[in-house]
Amino acid sequence: EHCSLEPSHQHGILIDLMKPCLLDAIEIFHAEEAGFSPHYNARFMSIYGAERDKNDMVKIMDIINRDGLSCQRAAFPAGSSLRYIRIEIAQPSALPNVPCARIAEIILLGQLE
């Protein structure tokens, strides 16, 4: 759980895989998987990545969860070699006054280079 009462605050997670990996997909298990109401499942997030420099990330994809699914899987573009992955959560829930982003688990599928 990541919380901020500041409305302009960015909810985000930075993952360092320690060396570049060829990634195939990402699975995100939302708040409902940890026992929260489905209303707390994140609704919109963006995935950024970089192969070598975490200060030089590029946007890879958006993940939209209009239906409030508890688990989502999204494919990385073919040949995505990444060391750093940043997940920015723009809409942390279906509730407008909830300033917390809740993610139960993140799984990255791929292989070491």
N, C-alpha and C positions, 0 to 999 in steps of 0.2 A: 504494500500500500504506500502510495506517495501522495502527500497532501500539502496544499497551500491555499491560504485564504486570499492571496493576491490574485485578482482576476487575470492579469497579464502573464502570470507564471507559466512556463512551459513544463509539462510533465514529460519526463524522458528517462530512458535507460540506455546506458552505454555498455556495450559488451566488447571485451578485448579477448580474442581467441589466441593471442600470443604469437601466432604466425598466420600467414594467409592460408585460407581453406577454400576449396571449390564447393560452394554452397548450392544445393538443389532447391531447398524449401525451408520455410519457417512455419512452425505450429505455435499458436498462441492460445493458451488456456485462460479464459477470462475469470472474473470474480465469482461467477456462479459455480465454477469448478472447486472453489475453496469454501463453498457454503453460503455465499451471499445471494441476495435476490438477483434475478436476471436483469433487473433495472440497472445494476451496477456494472454490467459488462460494458467494456469500452466500445464506443461506436465509430470512432475514426482515428486512425493513426497513420503515420508516415514512417517508412523505413529508409534509412540512409546508410551508406557504407563507404569504406575506403580500404584499399589493399595495404598501404604502407603508412599513411599519415592521418591520424585521427582529426587533424585540423583541416583536412582537405576532403571532407565527405561530400558525396553526391547523392541526390535522391534516387532511390531505386524503385520504390512503389508506394502506393497508398493502399491501405487495407480498410475497407468500409464494412461496417457491421450493422446495417440498417435493421435487421431482424433481431439483434441482440443474441446471436448464437453464443453458446458457452465455449466453443472451440472452433478455431479457424486455421486453415492451412493455405499458404500462398506460395507459389513457385517463384524462385529467383530467375532472372533472365539467364539463358544458357551462358556458361563460361564465367559466372560471377565468382571471382577470386577475391575474398575479403578477409581482412584481419579484424577490422573494427565495424561494428554494427550499432547504429543508434536508432532507437524507437522513440519517436515523439508522438505523444498522445494528445491530439487536439480536442477530442470530445470524450472525456473520461467515463461518461455514463449517459443514460437516457434522462436523467434528472438534472434540470438546469441549475439547481443551487447546491450541487454536490461537488466540492472542490478536490475530491480524491480520485486518483487513478488506481485501480486495483487489477493486477495481473497475477494469476496464480502460478503460471509456469510458462517458460519459453523453451522450445526445442528447435535447434538448428540442425538440419539434415544435410549431409554432404560428406566430403572426404578431405583428408590432409593432402597437401600438395607435395 
